[in-house]
Amino acid sequence: MALADARTIKYPLLLAPVVEAGDGADDLLRAYVGPGTGDIPSGSGCHWQVLDSPGRATRIRNGAAAGHGLGDAVRRFPRVLVGRRHAPGSPFPICCRLLQTAVDTPLSVFPEGGRPAPRGLPRGNDRFWYSLAAREDAVVISGIRLDATWMGFLRSVNTPSLRDLLQVYRPQPLDAFLAPSGRVHALGAGNLLLEIMQHADDPVRVSGWSDAEAVGPAELERAMSLVNFHDRQVRSISRDVAPMVQTRKVPLVTNCPAFLIEEVRLCDHLCGRTSGESFHLYVVVEGEVTVSSREGGGNLGPGEVVLIPAEMGEYRLEPGNTQQARLIKAGLPE
């Protein structure tokens, strides 16, 4: 069926993920999403839950628009789906994935988003991570320590001792982290994270952690020119371990120009409404959730997403077969 008019997408949209291979056989991802979400190959690196990128896009899997790509819907009805400020022809403004790391990732950086990307470099890209599971020795790295110097950083850049100059965190489930553009960041092996970011481009490498994986002089000079060396803010957002006794929203990211992030603790029900300014994107991180509206709805388990179009209007969330649920909500700053 063609996307004939705006009514085609004015209901809660469930998206089919794009699955990518990983670097090893760590199966935190398979254990997390469970057997009800389809055949997940062993060692899968990530599930792209929301993706609108050339050659790769998630597809709508329910209702009148079932089978259509997210990008098709965005370009056909940008204001209806994304919001009244979305530029026609632009891709969906955020990506979302479940990411597991079987090996350490390089220390990397994106250009700061407030300036045009230099030729041949990726665009600015603010990244948010929410820990779903982690091995005991897993780490999340976001930023440079307050006592690190420029020369000390350069001397250590291709050695394991570089970690001593960085903000290194041992994640616990429900911890959250922000790595804005211009901030060095990396993920250690043994993480399972929900990642929300502006696009799916690869970052620029700063360090491979050893001489064997060393970043060459020209590449290092280019990478260092992108690092905001004065950004020493703590970007760890510790979890709130208080018992869930009532439905409420907990702000996680409020001052990022790219997106707003909240944690939703669902004990009975939550009524929401989009006004045309922004879509509402929900990712179930614990429990099961039923989403409903006048035009339709569906059921979601851990790791699944529902996209509420910007002009859809009223909707309702409530726990499914579980008594409680936890979700991450993302949208655009209004």
N, C-alpha and C positions, 0 to 999 in steps of 0.2 A: 504494500500500500504506500502511495506517495505521501509526503508531508504536505498535504493539500492546504491546510490553513492552521492558524495558531491553536485551534482546539485540539489538534493532533498531539500536542505536547503539554497541554495544561492539566497534568495529573502527576502524581509522584512517580518519577522515573527510576527504575531499578536498572543498574548497568552490569553488563557481563565483563569480567576482567580479562585483560591481556596478560598471559603468563609468560615469563621469561626464564631461561635457564640461569643457574647460578654457578659459583666457583667451587662448589664442593657438595658433600652429601649431608650437610646439616639440615635436619628436618623439623626445626622449630615451626616453620610455616605450616607444614602439613598437620602437625599436632594441634596448632592453634585453630585453623579453620574447620577441622573435623571432616568427616566423610560426606556430609550433606551438600558440599559446595562443588561437586564435580571431581573429575580425575586430575589430581595435581601430581605431576611427575616428581619423583624423588630428587631432592637437590635443587628444586626450583629456587631461583634467586629472588623473584619478586612477583607480586600480583599488581599490575596497574589497574586500580579500581576506577580511576578517572584519568583519561588521557585523550588529548586532542592534539596530535603531532603528525607531521607528514609521514604517510605510510603506516602509521600505527594509531589506532583509535579504539576506545571502548565503544560497545554497542548497547543500545537500549534493548532490554529483554522482556518488557511487559507492555501491555496496552496497545493502542492504535499505532504507535511508532515502533513497535517491536521489530528488531532486525536492522534498523537504521543506525548509522554511526553518530556518535555524539557531535562530531564536527559538522555533519550534514545539518543537524538540528540547529546548532549554534549559528551557522551561516545563513540558514533559511529564516530563523526567527531570533535574532540576537537580543532584542529588547525583551521579548517575552520570556526567554529562557535565562539569560544572564543578568539583564538589568538595563535601565534606560540610558546609562552612561557608557555602555559597551560599544566600541567602535565596530561598525559593520565590516565583515571580512576578517576580523581578528579571531584567533582561536579562543577556546574556553580559557579563562584567566588563571586557573590553577590546575595542577596535577596532584594525584593522590595515589599512593601505593603502599602495599604491605611489603616490607623489605627485610630479607634476612641476609646476614653476612657470614660467610664461611671462612673468609680471610680478612686481614686488615686492609682497609682501603687507604690509598695515598692521602697525605695531607693536601688539601685542595683549597681553592678560592674562586669566587665569582666576582666580576667587576661590580663596584658599587652601583646600585640601580639608579641613582640620581643623575648619571651622566651617560651619554651614548657609549655603547660597547666599541672599543677599538677594533679596527679591521681584523678579521680572522679570529676574534675572541667571542665567547658566549655573552649573552645578555646578563644583566643583573638577575639574581635569583635568591630570594629569601627562602630559607628552608626551616621547617618545623618538624621535630621528631617527638613521637610519643612512644615510650617503651611498653611493649606488650609482653616480652619475655627476654631473658638474658642469661647466658652462662655465667658462672661465678667470676670468671676473669675477663668478661666483656667490658669494653670501655666506650664512652662517647667523648669526643674531643671537640670543643667549640671555643676558640679564642686563645689569646696569648696571656700568660701570667703578668701580673702587675710589675714584678721585679725583673722581667726579661728585657734585655737590651737588643738594639738592632744588630750590633756586631756579634754578640753572643748567639743570636738567632742564626746569622749567616754562617758562623763557624760550625754550628751543630746541624745544619740543615739536612745533610744526608747521612746522619748518624742516629742510632737509637737514643742518644742522650737528648735529642730534640724534644722528646716528650716531657723532660723536666722543665721546659720553658713554656708549656702549654697548659690550658685549663682542661684537666682530664677528670672525667666523672665515671663512677661505677653505677650504672643505671639499675634501678629497681622498677618492677612493673608499675606503671602509671606515672613515672617521672616524665617530664617533658623538657625539651631543649629547643632553643632558637639559634640558628646560624644565619644572620642577615648577610647580605651582599657585602664583600670586603673583608669578611671574617674568615680566618683559616679554620678548617674543620676536617674531621675524619671519623670513621667508625671502626672499632675493633671487631675482630671475629667473634661470633657467638651472640649477636644481637638480632632480635626481631622487633621491628619498629613500624609504626604507622608514620609515613612521611608525607607532608603536604608542602608543595613548593609551587613556583610560578610557571615553570616549564621543565622539560625533560632533557635539556642540553647537558653535555658533560662539562664539568668544571675544569679549571686550569690546575695542573699539578704543581705543588710547591716542594714536596719531598716524598721520596719512596722509602724513607726510613733507613736506608743502608747504601753502601757503595754499589752493590749489585743492582739496585733499582734506582740509582741516582738520577736526579733531574739534571739535564745538561745546562751549561752556563747560560746559553741564550734563552732557554726555556725558563730557567730560574730567574733571570733578570726580568723577563716579561711578567712572571708570576708575582715577584716581589713588588713590582710597580702597581699591582692591583690590591695589595694587602693594606687594609686600614690598620696601621701599626698602633694607632692611638686608641683603638677600640679595646678596652680591657674590662668591659662590663661582664658581670656574671650572667650567663644565659641559661643556667639551669633553673627549671621550674619544678620544685619538689612537690610530690604528690600530697594530697590531703587524705590522711588515713582515718578520718572521722567516719563512724558508721553511717550508712545510707538510711536515713529515717524519713525523708521527705523528698519529693521531686524538687530539684533546684539546678540552676546553672552556675558554673564556676568559671569566671574569666581566666584564660591562660595567656593569650596574646591580644593585647589591646592597643598597642602603639606602633604596630607594623603597617606601613602603607600598602602592603600587598594583600593582606587578609586579616580577618578577625577569627580567633579560635576560642571556643568555649568547651568545657566538659559538661555534659548533661547527665545528671543522676536521676534515673527514672524509677520512681517507686509506685506510682499509680497511673497518671497520664499527664501529657503536656500538650496544650493547644497552642499552635503557632499560626502565623500569617505572614505571607510575603506581600510587599506593598508596591513592587515594581522597581525598587532600588537595587536589590540584590537577590540572587538565588540563595537558598539554604541547602547546604550539603551535610548530611549526617553519615557518620561511620559508626557502626556498632562495634564496640570493643569488648563488651561483656554482656552475656545474656542474649535474649531474643526480643525482638521488637516488632510490633505491628504498626504500620503507618496507614492512615486512611484519609480520604477526602471525598467530596461529593462526586468526583470523577473517577475514583478508583483507589487502589492501594496495594499492599502486599506485606509479606512477612520477611524479616531479615534475621540472619544469624551473625556470629562473630566474624568481623572482617568485611561484611557486606555494606553497601552504601545505598542511600536513596538521595536523589537530587530533586529538590522542590523548585520548580521554575519561578522566576522572579515575579511573574504576573499571575501565578496560579491562585493565590489567596489563602484561604483557611485550610488547615490540616490538623491531624491529631496523631500523637505518638503514645503508645502504651506497651507495657511488657507483654510478650507473647506467652509461651509456656513457662517462663521463669517469673518469679515474683518481682525481680528487680532487673534493671539493665543499665549499662553505662555507654554513652555515645560521645563522640567528638563532633562538634558542629563547626563548620567553616562557612564563611561568607565574605563579601567585600566590605570594606569600611564604608559607612553611609554618612 
